[in-house]
Amino acid sequence: MAKFNLLEEPWIPVLQQGRVVEVGVEKALLDAHTIARIETPSPLEEAALHRLLLAVLYRVLSPKGGCDAKDLLAQGRLDSHALEAYLAQVRDRFYLFHDTAPFLQIPDLPQEDLLPWSKLLPQLASGNNPTLFDHSVDDNPPLISYAEAARALLVHQAFAPGGLLRRMGVTSAKDAPLARPAVFLVEGENLFQTLILNLVPQEDSGLPIWERPPLTAKDIHGYATKWPLEGTSLVYAWPSRGVLYLDEGNGVRWMAYGPGVEPLDVAWRDPMVAYRMDQKGNLLTLRLSMERSFWRDFGAMLPAAGGVIPSVMEHAIELLDYDTPSLRVLGQVSDQAKILDIRREVYPFPQDMFTPEGTVWLQEALKLAEGTAKGLEGVAWALARGVLGDRDAKERENFVNSLPLMRLYWHQLDLDFPKFLDRLGKPDSLDFWRERLGDAASRAWGETRRFVGTEGRHLKALAGADMSFAEVLASLQKAAPSREGGPKDALTGQPQEGLSGGANARRR
């Protein structure tokens, strides 16, 4: 029996007219110009829901080039006739419960070894998931609504990490498309703009799962079905795992589970993902890290470093004639099959990152931040030697790690970097950043000094470390950019070649 159609039933949380409401896929697209944004506390839900809506739009609009995208943006809303006509054709493939074609599920999946639905979300305790924010147990999983079940299914199909499976002839499952990469989303003034800004033209967007014959248990047993991982309409709603929800009449508690479609690696790049070059010249997806905020890796995706900027950012820069969008970086941090953290970082959209001057200034800013951090680490070690002497290296290391110096420094820069990014391209942007670095370092060192004791050896050590800290600030001054806008060479004090001062030559 067909039940809970995702095109019609409310399950996507959105902010509309100042209130958070749930809507179906059809209403989310038809009313996108009146919806501020998808509003969910989960970064993974935010990414997965946007990608589902984009997968549908690729089939409705078939964007081919920049002119199409500009025309779409100028219309101010999506074409309701085209949307309704397409959705009417595929409506029967969007039921969460269906005898032969449940959405993103396998209808005849074996049910002898059921799992709790909570396995689908990494923030919930289930199996070998570490407990992050939840203490539910596998023996008695909570009943969830159909709307929650639909969102959990979409998240798992997009973010499921690879690892041991041992079901249906598959020992080890492969990563879902977003299991490791950070996801980039350009956010416009409303959901309509957000979707168009991220709708990167494609020669062939592929055939989505709802336009293909329904998968069965035979298709996934032993990874019998293998598809090239390419095409936005297909990859944005990829069947990474075999799932079948068991309906309890008023919600979901259990599911059957197995492998999905095996992804075949091809030379296709996800438009919402950035890439970096490793030491062997291979392009790898850029990931979030437990140890550092993502902005510290911005330089790795620049072409000058051999990286690849997400296509959604390049697409957006071609369309934008206003300065209001933001850039959202979403994803999870994993260690093998374990999810350690889920993250959402929001930055001003760095339009000037695409200019020659902006690229150099961004690289210089990141270099200054890391260089100052290295100097501060030297201050911490100088303090440790002053307090503890040179006899026990391990004790000195523990002392250095106990100091709040580096944590406070990076924490302050986490707050300041979006302000710098917002000023990138202005003649004084590097002056501003250098001042913020000096302020962050001074604050962090000031707080760290209070952490140290007041005995004679402590005061003597602090005096020595103060001299090291003064050298760090002096080094920062030496690398100061010129007031004309370009960074100076740290050795010669002359402006670096290839820069024209404060010129702001955006691509558009």
Salt bridges, closest charged atoms under 4 A:
GLU8 OE2 - ARG91 NH1 2.91
GLU22 OE2 - ARG151 NH1 3.25
GLU26 OE1 - ARG91 NH1 3.41
ASP31 OD2 - LYS27 NZ 2.73
GLU39 OE1 - ARG37 NE 2.67
GLU45 OE1 - ARG151 NE 3.35
GLU46 OE2 - ARG328 NE 2.52
GLU46 OE1 - ARG344 NE 2.72
ASP113 OD2 - ARG167 NH2 3.08
ASP175 OD2 - ARG180 NE 2.54
GLU187 OE1 - ARG328 NH1 3.16
GLU211 OE2 - ARG59 NE 2.76
ASP247 OD2 - LYS3 NZ 2.80
GLU248 OE1 - ARG253 NE 3.50
GLU262 OE2 - LYS174 NZ 3.02
GLU262 OE1 - LYS226 NZ 2.57
ASP270 OD2 - ARG51 NH2 2.86
ASP297 OD1 - ARG292 NH2 3.24
GLU318 OE2 - ARG507 NH2 2.96
ASP323 OD1 - ARG506 NH1 3.78
ASP341 OD2 - ARG343 NH1 3.86
GLU345 OE2 - ARG343 NH2 2.75
ASP352 OD2 - ARG506 NH2 3.21
GLU370 OE2 - ARG292 NH2 3.64
GLU370 OE2 - ARG296 NE 3.11
ASP416 OD1 - LYS419 NZ 3.72
ASP416 OD2 - ARG436 NE 3.36
ASP428 OD2 - ARG423 NH2 2.71
ASP431 OD1 - ARG434 NH2 3.43
ASP431 OD2 - ARG483 NH1 3.12
ASP439 OD2 - ARG436 NH2 3.27
ASP439 OD2 - ARG443 NE 3.09
GLU447 OE2 - ARG450 NH1 3.61
GLU455 OE1 - ARG457 NE 3.33
ASP466 OD2 - ARG449 NH2 2.95
